[in-house]
Amino acid sequence: MFYRTCITAFGYVGILFQIDPFLLNRVFLPHSRERALVMQIQGTASPAKPGSTPAALAICKDLQVYFSGTPIKPPWEVLNLGGLTPLQCFVLQAVTGIPHGEVRSYGQIAAQVGHPRAYRFVGTTLAKNPFPILVPCHRVILADGSPGRYGGGRDLKKRILELETTSDRDL
């Protein structure tokens, strides 16, 4: 297992990946301190080593571009979905269909994947989303319009949603 960190407008982000074939195993949300991020990565995948490949650099570049306000598309071909059930994969795919700058409720996503009463399942799946930002779980909110929980905290979720709506107005 290898990791790479990169600096964005929101702080340091990281990715955890394997080589040969290249597969992305996880994306880590922004931290203000690179050392804290590396410690989090090390706690998740020991012994992960620092590394780089052209594919890893491309994903870091995508994350930098995203945090500057530009929409990106998830690189499905390299996402390691091996630990997910088919229904969890459908949820992640449905979430990637939410346009940049828009939101959907957990219930709307549940209905979209054919299980209208499974909004809690959607929430649990998104809480375990290994690819935040690339699979934009931050775009899923509670039915009452409040942000709900987020792995990086509510404030980060609000900042990311604000980034998307602000950058969409600038287009």
Secondary structure, DSSP 8 states (H G I E B T S, - for coil): -EEEEEEETTEEEEEEEETTTTEEEEEEEEES-HHHHHHHHHHHSTT-EE---HHHHHHHHHHHHHTTT------GGGB--TTS-HHHHHHHHHHHTS-TT--EEHHHHHHHTT-TT-HHHHHHHHHT-SSBTTB-GGGEE-TTS-----TT-HHHHHHHHHHHHHHHHH-
